[in-house]
Amino acid sequence: MFDVDVVVVGAGLAGLSAARKLVAAGKTAVVLEARDRVAGRNMGGFLSNGVPVEMGGQWVGPTQDVVLGLIKELELETFPSFDEGEALTVFDGNVVRYADNAFGLPPESALEVGRLWDELEALATTVDLEEPWETADAQDLDRQTLESWLVANTEDSLARRFFRILVPALFSAESPELSLLHFLFYVKSGTSLDSLMNTTGGAQETRVVGGTHQISERMSAALGDSVRLNSVVRTIRQDGTGVVVEYEGGSITAEHVIVAVPQTLAGRLRYVPPLPPLRDALTQQMPAGAVIKVQVGYDTPFWREDGLNGSVLSFDDAFNVVLDNSPKDASCGVLVGFLEGSHARTASLMSTEERRGLVIEALVKYFGPKAAEPFDIVEQDWTAEEFTRGCYGGRLGAGAWTQYGKALAAPVGRIHWAGAETSPIWNGYMDGAIRSGRRASDEILHDGF
């Protein structure tokens, strides 16, 4: 006899969604979570005035039907992200206001960005989401990095720099660090570049009152004692009859196990017998991005009075992506921004005071002297998190999709894989994480018992 039907490793959105579906189908499940909290890459925090801020993933938007449906089911409240007024683009010392799709760039560079944007969108439509390695011209698309494609397709330096900022904004990695095929897959997975980048009508359209970590917390509460915190899994053993999951403090037997952690962490577990070479190599090919998320609190959202929506894209600065993140009632002003990719790696070596100085200097440049006087700054370095080791998600470099991609979500005996990186729809997002957990549970329910 087994202790439970299924063990789930990881109490983020993927793992909890899997356990929830299994329990609803009448199966028993235990969720083992290494941290002292649930929610994984969602994480709640507070400013010194008590206003909640999200230190991890926070936005949801159109076509993310699964996460939006779950939010409604769990009776959480949402509200629209602030998006009224002009945005700012900063390049070569210029701070340019704009309210159109030209991103404040000079006309010739704006046209070139539009041309490249359309070409990438067109290429993305050709990708096979279920089996990207089977995409027409997959080998050619995969052997290029996005950087090499940019260099080959435009001589406009501002257009190149624009996409070199866009990539870290999406992946927390640099344009030479991911294959063109991976970029195109991600675009199609998230509907379109417009969808990925936009606030209104896009992936940043909506926020959850109090924070998205509550999605996991409410699922966990319903599962009760089946969710075990501070349970660091070390070894997964399997044979023809079942699995034994060994963690710090004990072990559990089950018929199946779902590993619902980022690939870079899945590769650090010990498997007996060892994973097939292709699956093991995949985990070595899918590093996480580097990002430090910073929330800056002000007495009021003063930029709104100046006709700005708080959005910034800077070609010149390390703290180069900023948005308005004020609470629904605008009881104070909050700007959220990111140090991503190479900038995050550099900033992680700085002291807290040095990073804050860098952030404030950039915000004063963007919004004027009022930005010099925040009442609080809170930050989260996701590369330093032991049980995350980076955000926003994993990525595949040149050649990896066509060589290793087929192992990404394929079960290995009684071991099943979940996590946002394994979803063909909204890959890397909360919606994709939930979909992946439900898919992994379906594999077990349909074929495993």
Steps between C-alpha positions, in 0.01 A plus 500: 500500500610856427487796737317706235409470135718790384780711646536851359835677535452877519213710635490767235210549260593190298536261790194620689287494183607141440423392856167680495390319185614163632314544827187611315521173304505300823873436523725567797796733463772657710677819392858541622627858501858591586419855609317615810224636276299404194469691169849448353581786264201695632588675824326763707668792676414830665619856491564668835153661488334157486412509129545154347739463207591196296861395492441231237263447207201729517316582176231313307338588171277406205508138373643385835167331551619233742653729759218754462247223554682376809521851644124530461439154644709583807304825542797731470449858382677652202553853374647654184863612494532877468563587136382858447735761360830499317790257533872578491783367287856597588784477247831681454417737782155590361187448712214483248127495579273309265145366475515297178664180381823671392654466848625859477768400251613707200276427199753291308581283804133469592425373149786252523379373838155455347642307206703266722203463735278391210763257368538338840123477540472333160774251583333425834179393326694213338603342832345169606416570865452136596822387332719802424778273371263395220452859381582561135864616483538414870868416463577832334292702747654318795865533400467880505479714808262793498809723507649346186163540326487869597852566375422325171168678446560865586776757510293747702677523838196633686283221364754243615521664841122502529480122463801457726288662774182317406667159543610555863157649572344167399767246593735671750774387261691657214429466128807276439381263776197348331432346164283669241272196511454538874416868461246425226346214700459731798337771289245260354444335837406841642280582197718776347769756572228760545337280762828441685602866506175691546330603821143566387406209274818315595666284761532790749133602483367377836618466860369305797403702806736394778727301271510192278664289772149469643409267210741241633417572862131435444565179307736389775251578774242276332754216480573535871760271655575349160736794444822463696737795526871490581521163325808508278486212252836341428440164326231340285514124459273309265445146376224318320268512801532854636719783629672596821554871553767572761512841664675655795306348787345195341377321191167428331396218270255550214400369162615815321690824562456839335811718504369857481813709546711701251718287275822624655377369837359177359850424373642526853289215637641148507306243299533124550536360243659804328291698255542419131789703352271722289285601797800562723673705230188712458523622859859605432387698194222704664640762739279753671518873436654756733275769646478731798152645546476836678191671643535870580236671714405870488240702690304552178519380138633844405590399142130471421459873566764555230297298248723191521388142541820396677631277220866538406727323253861620524777415255755677721445371855525177696166559675333523162145360521255680731122495545238659727422248773291716732219337701146503367397793720815702416550555874868528416714485190704194409742457212618148426812442296748232411869432473511219245751276328854636504389803704361268771822299508702818546261650755494181709867567581419848633401589853134575573587868532678503165204335326257745654715789391501365145119463507430847637744665261315340207155595633603864550625502141161367382255683728683797646609604853184371671623148428799560732286469814333158528377393841606141436685273258468122510682258273508130417800338335361178352841366404584484871193288585623149583184332376455712187846603380364752255193639322294560300543153357730259323618550145665290230811619318604439142444142391332384821137478384579272208743286703324471835152653478309174462607404856356814660158368601519129414453274808788282606335186628302608806655846509295782346610857437315826562592866523445811291789409267327176396181664371448565127245772585616806694836338559679659794187671635261421785240382252750256351599373845141414586446334163814290551388372839163400364664330203732297723210388716306400188791280389470310825121488513464383140795265472643436843229324699 
